[in-house]
Amino acid sequence: MTENIYIGSKPILNYVTAIVTAFQRAPIVNVLARGRAISSAIDAVEVCRRSFLKDLCVDEINIGTEQMGSDDDLRNVSTINIQLSKTS
Amino acid sequence: MTENIYIGSKPILNYVTAIVTAFQRAPIVNVLARGRAISSAIDAVEVCRRSFLKDLCVDEINIGTEQMGSDDDLRNVSTINIQLSKTS
């Protein structure tokens, strides 16, 4: 059972609370982001780890590329997937 | 022997060429970035992997937090360290 949290352009603390509550439903949480939101994803994970979930463990980080837009305006966007779990 | 490439606010292709040439000097290249530049770091690595170094391998990605600024204006900044090597 895993939960996915998609990071966008809302304030970081919204995603921090989303991650914390996701751990009440599943032992593994994936934090996903694209493009400019990648920095926010790492901010959210770091705030979680330092302030809310001291036992947070970053299992794996994967990066990749996705194609976005339609035929005329096709462009490549970088993606990140941060897999989190709790040690205890 | 490792080479470090620090990502800032220059155009992505500057960092792509920096990574490609770094591999002529060392077998392992670390790509480092802080804050907003984290997205650019992943863009640079992805462009390298897709267009220039087909045998590029992302060994490890680490995230962390650094304190920046002086006493009055101390703030936490997220960091990323992407360790790259070539499979062949």
Backbone of each chain as nested JSON, in Angstrom:
{
  "chains": [
    {"id": "A", "residues": [
      {"number": 1, "name": "MET", "atoms": {"N": [0.851, -1.212, 0.0], "CA": [0.0, 0.0, 0.0], "C": [0.875, 1.247, 0.0]}},
      {"number": 2, "name": "THR", "atoms": {"N": [0.765, 2.025, -1.048], "CA": [1.501, 3.291, -1.087], "C": [0.542, 4.434, -1.376]}},
      {"number": 3, "name": "GLU", "atoms": {"N": [0.91, 5.606, -0.893], "CA": [0.151, 6.822, -1.175], "C": [1.01, 7.719, -2.057]}},
      {"number": 4, "name": "ASN", "atoms": {"N": [0.404, 8.395, -3.021], "CA": [1.128, 9.332, -3.863], "C": [0.734, 10.768, -3.53]}},
      {"number": 5, "name": "ILE", "atoms": {"N": [1.727, 11.62, -3.348], "CA": [1.474, 13.046, -3.125], "C": [2.088, 13.807, -4.3]}},
      {"number": 6, "name": "TYR", "atoms": {"N": [1.266, 14.542, -5.022], "CA": [1.752, 15.331, -6.159], "C": [2.011, 16.768, -5.718]}},
      {"number": 7, "name": "ILE", "atoms": {"N": [3.231, 17.247, -5.955], "CA": [3.609, 18.597, -5.53], "C": [3.345, 19.583, -6.665]}},
      {"number": 8, "name": "GLY", "atoms": {"N": [2.663, 20.689, -6.344], "CA": [2.392, 21.739, -7.324], "C": [2.875, 23.079, -6.817]}},
      {"number": 9, "name": "SER", "atoms": {"N": [2.067, 24.11, -7.011], "CA": [2.532, 25.459, -6.678], "C": [1.888, 26.037, -5.416]}},
      {"number": 10, "name": "LYS", "atoms": {"N": [1.216, 25.191, -4.64], "CA": [0.662, 25.676, -3.365], "C": [1.778, 25.902, -2.346]}},
      {"number": 11, "name": "PRO", "atoms": {"N": [1.447, 26.555, -1.196], "CA": [2.483, 26.735, -0.161], "C": [3.021, 25.39, 0.335]}},
      {"number": 12, "name": "ILE", "atoms": {"N": [4.326, 25.367, 0.655], "CA": [5.009, 24.136, 1.065], "C": [4.267, 23.414, 2.188]}},
      {"number": 13, "name": "LEU", "atoms": {"N": [3.755, 24.182, 3.184], "CA": [3.145, 23.545, 4.354], "C": [1.914, 22.713, 4.007]}},
      {"number": 14, "name": "ASN", "atoms": {"N": [1.208, 23.076, 2.915], "CA": [0.091, 22.244, 2.463], "C": [0.571, 20.828, 2.148]}},
      {"number": 15, "name": "TYR", "atoms": {"N": [1.712, 20.74, 1.463], "CA": [2.239, 19.43, 1.081], "C": [2.841, 18.701, 2.267]}},
      {"number": 16, "name": "VAL", "atoms": {"N": [3.403, 19.476, 3.213], "CA": [3.953, 18.862, 4.425], "C": [2.832, 18.151, 5.184]}},
      {"number": 17, "name": "THR", "atoms": {"N": [1.696, 18.821, 5.374], "CA": [0.586, 18.178, 6.08], "C": [0.034, 16.999, 5.262]}},
      {"number": 18, "name": "ALA", "atoms": {"N": [0.029, 17.133, 3.943], "CA": [-0.431, 16.018, 3.096], "C": [0.453, 14.785, 3.29]}},
      {"number": 19, "name": "ILE", "atoms": {"N": [1.77, 15.001, 3.375], "CA": [2.694, 13.872, 3.57], "C": [2.478, 13.247, 4.948]}},
      {"number": 20, "name": "VAL", "atoms": {"N": [2.376, 14.107, 5.983], "CA": [2.215, 13.6, 7.351], "C": [0.935, 12.779, 7.46]}},
      {"number": 21, "name": "THR", "atoms": {"N": [-0.175, 13.268, 6.908], "CA": [-1.435, 12.521, 7.017], "C": [-1.424, 11.27, 6.132]}},
      {"number": 22, "name": "ALA", "atoms": {"N": [-0.689, 11.301, 5.022], "CA": [-0.603, 10.121, 4.15], "C": [0.0, 8.941, 4.904]}},
      {"number": 23, "name": "PHE", "atoms": {"N": [0.929, 9.231, 5.835], "CA": [1.551, 8.15, 6.616], "C": [0.572, 7.5, 7.587]}},
      {"number": 24, "name": "GLN", "atoms": {"N": [-0.593, 8.136, 7.833], "CA": [-1.608, 7.493, 8.676], "C": [-2.393, 6.456, 7.881]}},
      {"number": 25, "name": "ARG", "atoms": {"N": [-2.276, 6.524, 6.556], "CA": [-3.027, 5.589, 5.714], "C": [-2.139, 4.514, 5.085]}},
      {"number": 26, "name": "ALA", "atoms": {"N": [-0.835, 4.804, 4.932], "CA": [0.053, 3.855, 4.247], "C": [1.467, 3.958, 4.816]}},
      {"number": 27, "name": "PRO", "atoms": {"N": [2.228, 2.839, 4.775], "CA": [3.597, 2.861, 5.308], "C": [4.605, 3.477, 4.342]}},
      {"number": 28, "name": "ILE", "atoms": {"N": [4.249, 3.553, 3.055], "CA": [5.157, 4.119, 2.049], "C": [4.446, 5.258, 1.329]}},
      {"number": 29, "name": "VAL", "atoms": {"N": [5.14, 6.391, 1.232], "CA": [4.567, 7.563, 0.566], "C": [5.5, 8.002, -0.557]}},
      {"number": 30, "name": "ASN", "atoms": {"N": [4.956, 8.147, -1.767], "CA": [5.722, 8.668, -2.899], "C": [5.409, 10.139, -3.086]}},
      {"number": 31, "name": "VAL", "atoms": {"N": [6.453, 10.952, -3.144], "CA": [6.286, 12.382, -3.412], "C": [6.723, 12.626, -4.856]}},
      {"number": 32, "name": "LEU", "atoms": {"N": [5.796, 13.115, -5.677], "CA": [6.044, 13.266, -7.116], "C": [5.969, 14.726, -7.518]}},
      {"number": 33, "name": "ALA", "atoms": {"N": [6.864, 15.144, -8.41], "CA": [6.842, 16.521, -8.891], "C": [7.442, 16.595, -10.273]}},
      {"number": 34, "name": "ARG", "atoms": {"N": [7.093, 17.658, -10.976], "CA": [7.597, 17.918, -12.335], "C": [8.119, 19.342, -12.4]}},
      {"number": 35, "name": "GLY", "atoms": {"N": [9.13, 19.557, -13.238], "CA": [9.613, 20.908, -13.554], "C": [9.982, 21.726, -12.332]}},
      {"number": 36, "name": "ARG", "atoms": {"N": [9.51, 22.966, -12.295], "CA": [9.865, 23.899, -11.212], "C": [9.436, 23.404, -9.842]}},
      {"number": 37, "name": "ALA", "atoms": {"N": [8.416, 22.538, -9.792], "CA": [7.907, 22.066, -8.5], "C": [8.857, 21.093, -7.818]}},
      {"number": 38, "name": "ILE", "atoms": {"N": [9.908, 20.657, -8.543], "CA": [10.857, 19.695, -7.972], "C": [11.536, 20.277, -6.725]}},
      {"number": 39, "name": "SER", "atoms": {"N": [11.912, 21.558, -6.784], "CA": [12.539, 22.197, -5.621], "C": [11.581, 22.187, -4.43]}},
      {"number": 40, "name": "SER", "atoms": {"N": [10.297, 22.463, -4.689], "CA": [9.304, 22.47, -3.616], "C": [9.125, 21.086, -3.014]}},
      {"number": 41, "name": "ALA", "atoms": {"N": [9.222, 20.045, -3.856], "CA": [9.08, 18.671, -3.368], "C": [10.174, 18.375, -2.337]}},
      {"number": 42, "name": "ILE", "atoms": {"N": [11.409, 18.781, -2.652], "CA": [12.517, 18.531, -1.733], "C": [12.372, 19.384, -0.482]}},
      {"number": 43, "name": "ASP", "atoms": {"N": [11.914, 20.641, -0.648], "CA": [11.631, 21.478, 0.52], "C": [10.616, 20.787, 1.44]}},
      {"number": 44, "name": "ALA", "atoms": {"N": [9.532, 20.268, 0.861], "CA": [8.47, 19.651, 1.658], "C": [8.995, 18.431, 2.411]}},
      {"number": 45, "name": "VAL", "atoms": {"N": [9.787, 17.598, 1.728], "CA": [10.343, 16.398, 2.37], "C": [11.289, 16.805, 3.497]}},
      {"number": 46, "name": "GLU", "atoms": {"N": [12.12, 17.819, 3.259], "CA": [13.085, 18.253, 4.272], "C": [12.389, 18.856, 5.493]}},
      {"number": 47, "name": "VAL", "atoms": {"N": [11.321, 19.643, 5.272], "CA": [10.569, 20.209, 6.411], "C": [9.932, 19.072, 7.206]}},
      {"number": 48, "name": "CYS", "atoms": {"N": [9.356, 18.08, 6.526], "CA": [8.783, 16.903, 7.189], "C": [9.821, 16.232, 8.071]}},
      {"number": 49, "name": "ARG", "atoms": {"N": [10.976, 15.984, 7.487], "CA": [12.01, 15.217, 8.157], "C": [12.554, 15.973, 9.38]}},
      {"number": 50, "name": "ARG", "atoms": {"N": [12.722, 17.3, 9.244], "CA": [13.331, 18.056, 10.328], "C": [12.352, 18.4, 11.437]}},
      {"number": 51, "name": "SER", "atoms": {"N": [11.068, 18.61, 11.078], "CA": [10.143, 19.175, 12.06], "C": [9.022, 18.242, 12.502]}},
      {"number": 52, "name": "PHE", "atoms": {"N": [8.57, 17.349, 11.622], "CA": [7.361, 16.602, 11.955], "C": [7.589, 15.101, 12.124]}},
      {"number": 53, "name": "LEU", "atoms": {"N": [8.326, 14.5, 11.207], "CA": [8.535, 13.053, 11.251], "C": [10.033, 12.779, 11.388]}},
      {"number": 54, "name": "LYS", "atoms": {"N": [10.5, 12.741, 12.64], "CA": [11.94, 12.586, 12.887], "C": [12.465, 11.243, 12.366]}},
      {"number": 55, "name": "ASP", "atoms": {"N": [11.562, 10.244, 12.296], "CA": [11.971, 8.906, 11.86], "C": [11.738, 8.68, 10.365]}},
      {"number": 56, "name": "LEU", "atoms": {"N": [11.577, 9.783, 9.619], "CA": [11.359, 9.684, 8.171], "C": [12.618, 9.175, 7.482]}},
      {"number": 57, "name": "CYS", "atoms": {"N": [12.422, 8.287, 6.53], "CA": [13.543, 7.706, 5.803], "C": [13.325, 7.884, 4.3]}},
      {"number": 58, "name": "VAL", "atoms": {"N": [14.312, 8.457, 3.62], "CA": [14.236, 8.597, 2.164], "C": [14.792, 7.302, 1.563]}},
      {"number": 59, "name": "ASP", "atoms": {"N": [13.894, 6.435, 1.086], "CA": [14.3, 5.12, 0.571], "C": [15.011, 5.249, -0.763]}},
      {"number": 60, "name": "GLU", "atoms": {"N": [14.446, 6.053, -1.648], "CA": [14.905, 6.057, -3.021], "C": [14.465, 7.346, -3.693]}},
      {"number": 61, "name": "ILE", "atoms": {"N": [15.348, 7.882, -4.551], "CA": [14.967, 9.051, -5.354], "C": [15.222, 8.713, -6.812]}},
      {"number": 62, "name": "ASN", "atoms": {"N": [14.196, 8.843, -7.636], "CA": [14.36, 8.609, -9.064], "C": [14.045, 9.866, -9.852]}},
      {"number": 63, "name": "ILE", "atoms": {"N": [14.862, 10.121, -10.885], "CA": [14.571, 11.245, -11.764], "C": [14.307, 10.723, -13.17]}},
      {"number": 64, "name": "GLY", "atoms": {"N": [13.572, 11.509, -13.952], "CA": [13.24, 11.095, -15.304], "C": [12.748, 12.262, -16.134]}},
      {"number": 65, "name": "THR", "atoms": {"N": [12.262, 11.948, -17.327], "CA": [11.754, 12.973, -18.236], "C": [10.392, 12.547, -18.745]}},
      {"number": 66, "name": "GLU", "atoms": {"N": [9.465, 13.504, -18.822], "CA": [8.144, 13.23, -19.386], "C": [7.9, 14.202, -20.521]}},
      {"number": 67, "name": "GLN", "atoms": {"N": [7.216, 13.754, -21.56], "CA": [6.839, 14.667, -22.627], "C": [5.491, 15.279, -22.311]}},
      {"number": 68, "name": "MET", "atoms": {"N": [5.427, 16.601, -22.422], "CA": [4.173, 17.307, -22.129], "C": [3.752, 18.155, -23.314]}},
      {"number": 69, "name": "GLY", "atoms": {"N": [2.467, 18.502, -23.348], "CA": [1.935, 19.364, -24.399], "C": [1.482, 18.566, -25.607]}},
      {"number": 70, "name": "SER", "atoms": {"N": [0.878, 19.251, -26.568], "CA": [0.379, 18.603, -27.777], "C": [1.416, 18.694, -28.891]}},
      {"number": 71, "name": "ASP", "atoms": {"N": [1.059, 18.199, -30.09], "CA": [1.998, 18.037, -31.209], "C": [2.897, 19.252, -31.464]}},
      {"number": 72, "name": "ASP", "atoms": {"N": [2.278, 20.429, -31.57], "CA": [3.045, 21.624, -31.928], "C": [3.966, 22.057, -30.795]}},
      {"number": 73, "name": "ASP", "atoms": {"N": [3.484, 21.865, -29.586], "CA": [4.172, 22.436, -28.425], "C": [4.664, 21.316, -27.497]}},
      {"number": 74, "name": "LEU", "atoms": {"N": [5.325, 20.314, -28.107], "CA": [5.812, 19.188, -27.324], "C": [7.12, 19.571, -26.651]}},
      {"number": 75, "name": "ARG", "atoms": {"N": [7.179, 19.352, -25.33], "CA": [8.437, 19.678, -24.659], "C": [8.724, 18.655, -23.567]}},
      {"number": 76, "name": "ASN", "atoms": {"N": [10.008, 18.559, -23.225], "CA": [10.421, 17.607, -22.198], "C": [10.439, 18.282, -20.838]}},
      {"number": 77, "name": "VAL", "atoms": {"N": [9.885, 17.595, -19.855], "CA": [9.85, 18.122, -18.495], "C": [10.493, 17.094, -17.571]}},
      {"number": 78, "name": "SER", "atoms": {"N": [11.396, 17.556, -16.712], "CA": [12.029, 16.652, -15.748], "C": [11.058, 16.285, -14.64]}},
      {"number": 79, "name": "THR", "atoms": {"N": [11.201, 15.059, -14.137], "CA": [10.337, 14.605, -13.054], "C": [11.182, 14.039, -11.915]}},
      {"number": 80, "name": "ILE", "atoms": {"N": [10.594, 14.006, -10.721], "CA": [11.262, 13.368, -9.583], "C": [10.247, 12.517, -8.837]}},
      {"number": 81, "name": "ASN", "atoms": {"N": [10.728, 11.415, -8.274], "CA": [9.895, 10.547, -7.455], "C": [10.705, 10.225, -6.198]}},
      {"number": 82, "name": "ILE", "atoms": {"N": [10.224, 10.733, -5.06], "CA": [10.923, 10.511, -3.787], "C": [10.113, 9.524, -2.967]}},
      {"number": 83, "name": "GLN", "atoms": {"N": [10.675, 8.347, -2.721], "CA": [9.954, 7.331, -1.942], "C": [10.333, 7.433, -0.474]}},
      {"number": 84, "name": "LEU", "atoms": {"N": [9.325, 7.616, 0.367], "CA": [9.555, 7.813, 1.801], "C": [8.959, 6.674, 2.615]}},
      {"number": 85, "name": "SER", "atoms": {"N": [9.614, 6.357, 3.741], "CA": [9.021, 5.429, 4.701], "C": [9.418, 5.884, 6.104]}},
      {"number": 86, "name": "LYS", "atoms": {"N": [8.904, 5.187, 7.117], "CA": [9.291, 5.505, 8.495], "C": [10.086, 4.339, 9.061]}},
      {"number": 87, "name": "THR", "atoms": {"N": [11.164, 4.666, 9.796], "CA": [12.048, 3.612, 10.29], "C": [11.386, 2.783, 11.387]}},
      {"number": 88, "name": "SER", "atoms": {"N": [10.511, 3.412, 12.179], "CA": [9.902, 2.662, 13.283], "C": [8.48, 2.25, 12.934]}}
    ]},
    {"id": "B", "residues": [
      {"number": 1, "name": "MET", "atoms": {"N": [38.831, 9.693, -7.716], "CA": [38.805, 11.048, -8.306], "C": [37.378, 11.418, -8.696]}},
      {"number": 2, "name": "THR", "atoms": {"N": [36.87, 12.461, -8.071], "CA": [35.54, 12.949, -8.456], "C": [35.619, 14.434, -8.805]}},
      {"number": 3, "name": "GLU", "atoms": {"N": [34.716, 14.846, -9.688], "CA": [34.592, 16.258, -10.053], "C": [33.25, 16.758, -9.517]}},
      {"number": 4, "name": "ASN", "atoms": {"N": [33.224, 17.999, -9.023], "CA": [31.97, 18.59, -8.558], "C": [31.517, 19.688, -9.517]}},
      {"number": 5, "name": "ILE", "atoms": {"N": [30.258, 19.642, -9.9], "CA": [29.667, 20.692, -10.727], "C": [28.573, 21.363, -9.907]}},
      {"number": 6, "name": "TYR", "atoms": {"N": [28.715, 22.67, -9.693], "CA": [27.709, 23.41, -8.928], "C": [26.745, 24.094, -9.894]}},
      {"number": 7, "name": "ILE", "atoms": {"N": [25.45, 23.827, -9.72], "CA": [24.431, 24.385, -10.605], "C": [23.915, 25.71, -10.04]}},
      {"number": 8, "name": "GLY", "atoms": {"N": [23.868, 26.729, -10.901], "CA": [23.347, 28.042, -10.5], "C": [22.267, 28.486, -11.464]}},
      {"number": 9, "name": "SER", "atoms": {"N": [22.281, 29.755, -11.822], "CA": [21.183, 30.307, -12.626], "C": [21.564, 30.549, -14.086]}},
      {"number": 10, "name": "LYS", "atoms": {"N": [22.694, 30.009, -14.535], "CA": [23.057, 30.136, -15.955], "C": [22.167, 29.225, -16.812]}},
      {"number": 11, "name": "PRO", "atoms": {"N": [22.21, 29.386, -18.154], "CA": [21.416, 28.488, -19.013], "C": [21.835, 27.021, -18.813]}},
      {"number": 12, "name": "ILE", "atoms": {"N": [20.846, 26.127, -18.909], "CA": [21.053, 24.694, -18.649], "C": [22.23, 24.136, -19.457]}},
      {"number": 13, "name": "LEU", "atoms": {"N": [22.347, 24.559, -20.735], "CA": [23.365, 23.966, -21.602], "C": [24.789, 24.238, -21.112]}},
      {"number": 14, "name": "ASN", "atoms": {"N": [25.006, 25.343, -20.409], "CA": [26.315, 25.591, -19.801], "C": [26.696, 24.454, -18.849]}},
      {"number": 15, "name": "TYR", "atoms": {"N": [25.731, 24.025, -18.056], "CA": [25.998, 22.968, -17.082], "C": [26.101, 21.608, -17.763]}},
      {"number": 16, "name": "VAL", "atoms": {"N": [25.332, 21.432, -18.842], "CA": [25.416, 20.176, -19.594], "C": [26.839, 19.994, -20.128]}},
      {"number": 17, "name": "THR", "atoms": {"N": [27.398, 21.033, -20.746], "CA": [28.772, 20.923, -21.264], "C": [29.763, 20.759, -20.117]}},
      {"number": 18, "name": "ALA", "atoms": {"N": [29.511, 21.408, -18.997], "CA": [30.395, 21.252, -17.832], "C": [30.416, 19.803, -17.354]}},
      {"number": 19, "name": "ILE", "atoms": {"N": [29.256, 19.158, -17.347], "CA": [29.18, 17.759, -16.901], "C": [29.904, 16.851, -17.905]}},
      {"number": 20, "name": "VAL", "atoms": {"N": [29.642, 17.09, -19.208], "CA": [30.253, 16.252, -20.243], "C": [31.783, 16.353, -20.18]}},
      {"number": 21, "name": "THR", "atoms": {"N": [32.317, 17.565, -20.047], "CA": [33.774, 17.719, -20.009], "C": [34.361, 17.203, -18.69]}},
      {"number": 22, "name": "ALA", "atoms": {"N": [33.601, 17.274, -17.608], "CA": [34.08, 16.759, -16.322], "C": [34.38, 15.267, -16.409]}},
      {"number": 23, "name": "PHE", "atoms": {"N": [33.609, 14.547, -17.235], "CA": [33.826, 13.108, -17.388], "C": [35.113, 12.79, -18.135]}},
      {"number": 24, "name": "GLN", "atoms": {"N": [35.723, 13.786, -18.771], "CA": [37.029, 13.569, -19.396], "C": [38.15, 13.632, -18.365]}},
      {"number": 25, "name": "ARG", "atoms": {"N": [37.833, 14.176, -17.185], "CA": [38.839, 14.308, -16.129], "C": [38.642, 13.306, -14.998]}},
      {"number": 26, "name": "ALA", "atoms": {"N": [37.422, 12.828, -14.813], "CA": [37.15, 11.935, -13.683], "C": [36.035, 10.959, -14.023]}},
      {"number": 27, "name": "PRO", "atoms": {"N": [36.048, 9.763, -13.403], "CA": [35.01, 8.766, -13.696], "C": [33.696, 9.017, -12.942]}},
      {"number": 28, "name": "ILE", "atoms": {"N": [33.773, 9.812, -11.89], "CA": [32.571, 10.108, -11.095], "C": [32.378, 11.62, -11.033]}},
      {"number": 29, "name": "VAL", "atoms": {"N": [31.161, 12.067, -11.315], "CA": [30.856, 13.5, -11.295], "C": [29.685, 13.747, -10.346]}},
      {"number": 30, "name": "ASN", "atoms": {"N": [29.874, 14.667, -9.402], "CA": [28.799, 15.062, -8.499], "C": [28.173, 16.358, -8.992]}},
      {"number": 31, "name": "VAL", "atoms": {"N": [26.859, 16.355, -9.138], "CA": [26.14, 17.57, -9.517], "C": [25.443, 18.085, -8.266]}},
      {"number": 32, "name": "LEU", "atoms": {"N": [25.799, 19.322, -7.864], "CA": [25.312, 19.882, -6.609], "C": [24.469, 21.122, -6.866]}},
      {"number": 33, "name": "ALA", "atoms": {"N": [23.386, 21.271, -6.119], "CA": [22.538, 22.457, -6.276], "C": [21.805, 22.756, -4.979]}},
      {"number": 34, "name": "ARG", "atoms": {"N": [21.378, 24.001, -4.854], "CA": [20.632, 24.463, -3.675], "C": [19.381, 25.2, -4.125]}},
      {"number": 35, "name": "GLY", "atoms": {"N": [18.328, 25.122, -3.312], "CA": [17.119, 25.929, -3.536], "C": [16.533, 25.763, -4.922]}},
      {"number": 36, "name": "ARG", "atoms": {"N": [16.189, 26.894, -5.55], "CA": [15.521, 26.891, -6.866], "C": [16.35, 26.21, -7.946]}},
      {"number": 37, "name": "ALA", "atoms": {"N": [17.678, 26.175, -7.779], "CA": [18.546, 25.587, -8.804], "C": [18.432, 24.061, -8.866]}},
      {"number": 38, "name": "ILE", "atoms": {"N": [17.743, 23.455, -7.894], "CA": [17.603, 21.999, -7.858], "C": [16.899, 21.493, -9.122]}},
      {"number": 39, "name": "SER", "atoms": {"N": [15.84, 22.192, -9.554], "CA": [15.147, 21.796, -10.789], "C": [16.095, 21.84, -11.979]}},
      {"number": 40, "name": "SER", "atoms": {"N": [16.935, 22.885, -12.046], "CA": [17.891, 23.009, -13.151], "C": [18.912, 21.882, -13.123]}},
      {"number": 41, "name": "ALA", "atoms": {"N": [19.316, 21.457, -11.931], "CA": [20.274, 20.363, -11.801], "C": [19.714, 19.093, -12.444]}},
      {"number": 42, "name": "ILE", "atoms": {"N": [18.451, 18.802, -12.161], "CA": [17.823, 17.601, -12.72], "C": [17.626, 17.759, -14.216]}},
      {"number": 43, "name": "ASP", "atoms": {"N": [17.256, 18.974, -14.675], "CA": [17.173, 19.234, -16.115], "C": [18.515, 18.948, -16.784]}},
      {"number": 44, "name": "ALA", "atoms": {"N": [19.605, 19.46, -16.217], "CA": [20.935, 19.293, -16.818], "C": [21.311, 17.816, -16.909]}},
      {"number": 45, "name": "VAL", "atoms": {"N": [21.058, 17.068, -15.829], "CA": [21.381, 15.633, -15.824], "C": [20.544, 14.9, -16.867]}},
      {"number": 46, "name": "GLU", "atoms": {"N": [19.268, 15.251, -16.969], "CA": [18.387, 14.573, -17.926], "C": [18.782, 14.882, -19.374]}},
      {"number": 47, "name": "VAL", "atoms": {"N": [19.162, 16.133, -19.648], "CA": [19.602, 16.486, -21.002], "C": [20.884, 15.724, -21.341]}},
      {"number": 48, "name": "CYS", "atoms": {"N": [21.815, 15.645, -20.391], "CA": [23.05, 14.864, -20.574], "C": [22.724, 13.422, -20.929]}},
      {"number": 49, "name": "ARG", "atoms": {"N": [21.858, 12.825, -20.149], "CA": [21.557, 11.405, -20.29], "C": [20.845, 11.122, -21.62]}},
      {"number": 50, "name": "ARG", "atoms": {"N": [19.938, 12.009, -22.022], "CA": [19.157, 11.751, -23.226], "C": [19.914, 12.091, -24.5]}},
      {"number": 51, "name": "SER", "atoms": {"N": [20.781, 13.118, -24.449], "CA": [21.347, 13.632, -25.7], "C": [22.847, 13.428, -25.859]}},
      {"number": 52, "name": "PHE", "atoms": {"N": [23.6, 13.421, -24.776], "CA": [25.056, 13.443, -24.914], "C": [25.749, 12.192, -24.396]}},
      {"number": 53, "name": "LEU", "atoms": {"N": [25.361, 11.732, -23.226], "CA": [26.029, 10.582, -22.62], "C": [24.992, 9.483, -22.418]}},
      {"number": 54, "name": "LYS", "atoms": {"N": [24.808, 8.669, -23.448], "CA": [23.766, 7.635, -23.398], "C": [24.04, 6.605, -22.299]}},
      {"number": 55, "name": "ASP", "atoms": {"N": [25.335, 6.451, -21.953], "CA": [25.698, 5.459, -20.937], "C": [25.807, 6.063, -19.531]}},
      {"number": 56, "name": "LEU", "atoms": {"N": [25.203, 7.224, -19.362], "CA": [25.243, 7.889, -18.055], "C": [24.417, 7.091, -17.043]}},
      {"number": 57, "name": "CYS", "atoms": {"N": [24.943, 7.0, -15.836], "CA": [24.269, 6.24, -14.785], "C": [24.128, 7.118, -13.538]}},
      {"number": 58, "name": "VAL", "atoms": {"N": [22.903, 7.252, -13.037], "CA": [22.684, 8.0, -11.792], "C": [22.89, 7.032, -10.636]}},
      {"number": 59, "name": "ASP", "atoms": {"N": [24.049, 7.139, -9.974], "CA": [24.398, 6.197, -8.91], "C": [23.565, 6.435, -7.661]}},
      {"number": 60, "name": "GLU", "atoms": {"N": [23.429, 7.714, -7.306], "CA": [22.865, 8.013, -6.001], "C": [22.371, 9.452, -6.0]}},
      {"number": 61, "name": "ILE", "atoms": {"N": [21.25, 9.69, -5.341], "CA": [20.77, 11.062, -5.162], "C": [20.546, 11.283, -3.676]}},
      {"number": 62, "name": "ASN", "atoms": {"N": [21.174, 12.313, -3.133], "CA": [20.975, 12.651, -1.729], "C": [20.397, 14.044, -1.597]}},
      {"number": 63, "name": "ILE", "atoms": {"N": [19.459, 14.195, -0.654], "CA": [18.917, 15.52, -0.381], "C": [19.231, 15.901, 1.049]}},
      {"number": 64, "name": "GLY", "atoms": {"N": [19.262, 17.203, 1.318], "CA": [19.586, 17.672, 2.65], "C": [19.191, 19.117, 2.833]}},
      {"number": 65, "name": "THR", "atoms": {"N": [19.593, 19.672, 3.976], "CA": [19.286, 21.059, 4.298], "C": [20.549, 21.761, 4.73]}},
      {"number": 66, "name": "GLU", "atoms": {"N": [20.736, 22.996, 4.26], "CA": [21.873, 23.812, 4.688], "C": [21.34, 25.106, 5.259]}},
      {"number": 67, "name": "GLN", "atoms": {"N": [22.036, 25.626, 6.277], "CA": [21.651, 26.931, 6.803], "C": [22.432, 28.002, 6.065]}},
      {"number": 68, "name": "MET", "atoms": {"N": [21.711, 29.015, 5.589], "CA": [22.362, 30.103, 4.864], "C": [22.05, 31.441, 5.514]}},
      {"number": 69, "name": "GLY", "atoms": {"N": [22.891, 32.433, 5.216], "CA": [22.673, 33.786, 5.719], "C": [23.323, 33.995, 7.069]}},
      {"number": 70, "name": "SER", "atoms": {"N": [23.267, 35.226, 7.555], "CA": [23.888, 35.562, 8.841], "C": [22.841, 35.511, 9.95]}},
      {"number": 71, "name": "ASP", "atoms": {"N": [23.246, 35.857, 11.161], "CA": [22.431, 35.692, 12.368], "C": [20.976, 36.147, 12.215]}},
      {"number": 72, "name": "ASP", "atoms": {"N": [20.785, 37.379, 11.714], "CA": [19.444, 37.949, 11.65], "C": [18.599, 37.258, 10.575]}},
      {"number": 73, "name": "ASP", "atoms": {"N": [19.256, 36.843, 9.509], "CA": [18.542, 36.366, 8.33], "C": [18.922, 34.909, 8.038]}},
      {"number": 74, "name": "LEU", "atoms": {"N": [18.872, 34.087, 9.096], "CA": [19.24, 32.685, 8.957], "C": [18.06, 31.922, 8.372]}},
      {"number": 75, "name": "ARG", "atoms": {"N": [18.319, 31.178, 7.28], "CA": [17.214, 30.394, 6.733], "C": [17.719, 29.051, 6.216]}},
      {"number": 76, "name": "ASN", "atoms": {"N": [16.789, 28.106, 6.15], "CA": [17.13, 26.761, 5.697], "C": [16.934, 26.651, 4.193]}},
      {"number": 77, "name": "VAL", "atoms": {"N": [17.901, 26.08, 3.517], "CA": [17.822, 25.9, 2.073], "C": [18.022, 24.409, 1.778]}},
      {"number": 78, "name": "SER", "atoms": {"N": [17.155, 23.861, 0.939], "CA": [17.294, 22.454, 0.549], "C": [18.446, 22.286, -0.436]}},
      {"number": 79, "name": "THR", "atoms": {"N": [19.111, 21.144, -0.348], "CA": [20.222, 20.858, -1.251], "C": [20.022, 19.494, -1.912]}},
      {"number": 80, "name": "ILE", "atoms": {"N": [20.693, 19.307, -3.039], "CA": [20.67, 18.008, -3.691], "C": [22.082, 17.672, -4.158]}},
      {"number": 81, "name": "ASN", "atoms": {"N": [22.42, 16.392, -4.123], "CA": [23.71, 15.909, -4.618], "C": [23.423, 14.694, -5.498]}},
      {"number": 82, "name": "ILE", "atoms": {"N": [23.664, 14.838, -6.798], "CA": [23.405, 13.752, -7.744], "C": [24.748, 13.183, -8.173]}},
      {"number": 83, "name": "GLN", "atoms": {"N": [25.009, 11.932, -7.816], "CA": [26.28, 11.303, -8.193], "C": [26.12, 10.534, -9.492]}},
      {"number": 84, "name": "LEU", "atoms": {"N": [26.964, 10.894, -10.479], "CA": [26.871, 10.297, -11.812], "C": [28.116, 9.501, -12.144]}},
      {"number": 85, "name": "SER", "atoms": {"N": [27.931, 8.435, -12.929], "CA": [29.073, 7.708, -13.484], "C": [28.682, 7.214, -14.873]}},
      {"number": 86, "name": "LYS", "atoms": {"N": [29.641, 6.572, -15.549], "CA": [29.329, 6.011, -16.863], "C": [29.443, 4.498, -16.775]}},
      {"number": 87, "name": "THR", "atoms": {"N": [28.491, 3.798, -17.402], "CA": [28.458, 2.344, -17.282], "C": [29.613, 1.693, -18.031]}},
      {"number": 88, "name": "SER", "atoms": {"N": [30.042, 2.306, -19.135], "CA": [31.121, 1.692, -19.92], "C": [32.455, 2.391, -19.641]}}
    ]}
  ]
}
